[in-house]
Amino acid sequence: MQSTLIPYLAVWGLKPDLMLLVIVSWTLLRGSGQGILWSAMGGLLLDLLSSGPFGLCSVALVCVAALTGLGEMNIFRLSLVLPLMAAALATICYDAILLLGLHLVGKPIIWADALLRVIAPSIIVNVLVMPIVFGAMRWIHRRTGPEEISW
């Protein structure tokens, strides 16, 4: 969906990073182990469809899942505040890693321009879309999670 459907839903050239939001949501709901596993697989799929250096999306998503996993012990993890904050911070981290990776392979990056035209709009779009993604992932989490034993 990230590479095929979402580009057609872009408004003013802005589109959410669906895979990033799914990884952040799943990591908050299921923990860093699950988040890192799914981020590696999702990152590889994005890498296969990307024109960037192979492995860059995977590295960025795994880093984001590991950092998001720091919030898994938070007592507020199922409230909407933590997912919104995590989406904003994850967007900064993800985009910064992608831009740094492109810079390291010789692509020219104008950092101030990237901050204003890439990272800031991405934060806004991702935070606006996060409640929908987190709600869907929480629904999946509840349907597929381990059964609770009631005494």
Secondary structure as UniProt FT lines:
FT   TURN            2..5
FT   HELIX           6..9
FT   TURN            12..13
FT   HELIX           18..30
FT   HELIX           32..49
FT   TURN            54..55
FT   HELIX           56..68
FT   HELIX           69..71
FT   TURN            72..73
FT   TURN            75..78
FT   HELIX           81..104
FT   TURN            105..106
FT   HELIX           111..114
FT   HELIX           115..119
FT   HELIX           120..144
//
